Amino acid sequence: MLSTDATGKLKDEKTRCVFAQSKCSLTKSGPAIAYAIQESGLTLDGPVSVTADDILQIVPKLSERVDIEEWLINLLKDGPKTKTEAEAGRKARGLQRTAVSQGG
């Protein structure tokens, strides 16, 4: 999941997320809000400087997801592969590391 640090910058942590308004023609856009869902419940961390456009730049496009799925099926059709083999295959196919690690 997309998350931010205390200054509102994006970071790679799975417990903190962002709720951001993508489009609204009836009013001006509101701030993005950081939150976390933990065993103790929901924590709202307040406004952050991430926009919906920032989020959309990170999330792989649908066509990339299909490419990743096809690549992964072909990669693993003959059995397990090492991390080195998977990385080499990803690079050869031109797939971004972040798109693959996010599960497409």
N, C-alpha and C positions, 0 to 999 in steps of 0.2 A: 504494500500500500504506500501511497505517497504520504510523506510526513515532513514536518519542519522542525528546526531547532528553536531555541528561545528567542532568537532574533527574527524569526519568520522565514529563514532560508531553508530550502529543501535539504533533507538528509535521508539517509537510508536506515530507518528504524521502523520496525513493524508494528509498534504499539501506538504511535501517534499519527493521527490522520487529519485531513482538512475537508471541511464542507465549504464549497465555493459556488457562488451563483454564476451560471454560465450565460444566461440570457434573460432579459426582461424588458419588454417594451412599455411597461406601465409606470416604471419608476427608475431612478438611477440604481446602479449596482451597489449592493451592500458589501461589507468587508467579508473576507474569507475567515472562517472560524476554525481554529485547531481544537481537536478533541482526542481523547484516549478512552478506549474501552478495556477495562481490566476486571479482574475477579471482584474487586471492591465496588465496581460500578462505572458509570460514565463521569469523566472529568472534562469540563470545558476549560480550555487554556486561553481562550480569548482570540482577538483579531490577529491575523498574520499577514505578511506582505506577499503571499502567494495568490495568483489569480487563476481563474478557470483556464485561461489560455496557457499558463505555465504548466498546469496539470495535463492538458491535452497534448502538449509537446512531449511529455514523458511517456504517456500510455501508447503502446504500439497500435498502429492502425489495423483494421480488420484484415486487410490483405497481408500484412506482416504476420498476423496470427496464423493464417492459413499456411504461409510459407514455413513458419516455425514448426507447425504440426507435421507438414509433409517431410521436412528435413529430419525431425526427430523420429518419425516412423521409419524412414529409410535408414537412418543411423543405427537404430536398435533392432532392425529386422533379423540380423544374424546373431543377436545376443548382446550382452553388456559390453560397454566400451569404457576405456579409462577417461579421466578428465582431460588428459592431453589430446586424445583422439577426438573427443567431443569439441574441444576448443579449436582444433585444427579444422574440423568440419564446419563449425560455425563461421570461422573466418573465411574459409573458402567459399561458403555460400553467401557471404556478405551480410550476415545477420548481426545486429547490434547485441552486445553482451547484455545490456539492460533489458532489452525486449525478451531475450531468451530466459534470463533469470527471473523475470516477472511472470513467466509461464505463458507469455504471448498474450 
